[in-house]
Amino acid sequence: MARDFRRSWVFGVVLAMGSVVGSVVPALAMLPRANSAPNIAKAAEDPPIPVEKVDSAPPIVKKVRSSLVVGKSRSPALVVTKARVAAPKKPAASPLGYDVSYPQCSSSLPKAPSFGIVGVNGGRVYAANPCLASEYAWAQTSTTTSYPKASFYANTGNPGPVLSKAWPAGQSLPRVCDGTWSEGCSYDYGWNAAADSFARARAVAGVDGARAAYWWLDVETGNSWATASDLPNWAALNTTDLQGAAAYFAGQGVAQLGFYSTGFQWGQITGLNASTSPAYFSTSYVNWVPGAASFSSAQARCSSAYSFTGARVQLTQYIANNFDVDYRCY
């Protein structure tokens, strides 16, 4: 009696398993087979990002051991699993921004830049950029999430007591100025010019916005500087002037400070180079290097070989469509 019952039980299990397998196999035949995922859309940004194609693998059928035991044998069962498909890579954020100032007041500015840098002066210290407010508002439309939407740059110079109407004669802080073209007066002149530029930015961005921005000191031979024909210590005077400007911005707690120049112009103005500058300026004052002829040339100028103060090169610049385009190196 017990033996007959055992045989009947086994026979019933076998029939049940046959029914399960019979239902799984047709179901497998009906499963759709994926060929490929659609191509990832190319980012509409410069530089173009290559199109990646991700193929979706068909379902994988694995044979595994069932836990159902009939006597001393185990029956295999079919389990369907689907291969994992790699998630599409997101396009990298555009490293390109623009810098604008008074020459662009009547221009239609690029829409939705990655970041914007606005000149606060009208080409020289103490001069006004008449469209600073509107250009700052434009910069605020930038799309970046990893860099300030709006930064500022300020002109610099050291014209001396004859040419300057704002020479700090009689000023005692932060240095004593005796009215001559001395290092003390040069330092105060740079400090005062920086204070004027910061005040202009504060008027459109508020004190918090002016402090949160990255600031760049524009050091170019097109502005007035002491030269060898003026005084034998011309280089020291100009260096001290820039130290005064940098000290003012540092004292305001700005998020970052850097210099815009080239190796040639920096040497003509300060007499320094990438090796000697760190003795006078912190290497935390990063470099912005102009002069590139194209996008690829701008990328190449991110090299330390183009640093003029020994600091890292953070931005490079080239011209496209009559605008200054700025490439962010990191």
Buried (B, 14 or more C-beta within 10 A) or exposed (E): EEEEEEEEEEEEBEEEBEEBEEEBEEEEEEEEEBEEEEEBEEBEBBBEBEEEEBEBEEBEEEEEEBEEEEEEEEBEBBEEEEEEEEEBEEBEBBBBBBBBBBEBBEEEBBEEBBBBBBBBBBBBBBBEBEBBBBBBBBBEBBEBEEBBBBBBBBBBBBBBBEEBEEBBEEBEEBBBBEEBBBBBBBBBBBBBBBBBBBEBBBBBBEEEBBBBBBBBBBBBBEBBBBBEEBBEBBBBBBBBBBBBBBBBBBEBEBEBBBBBBBBEBBBBBBBBBBEEBBEBBBBEBBBBBBBBEEBEEBBBBBEEEBBBBBBBBBBBBBEBEEBBBBBBBE
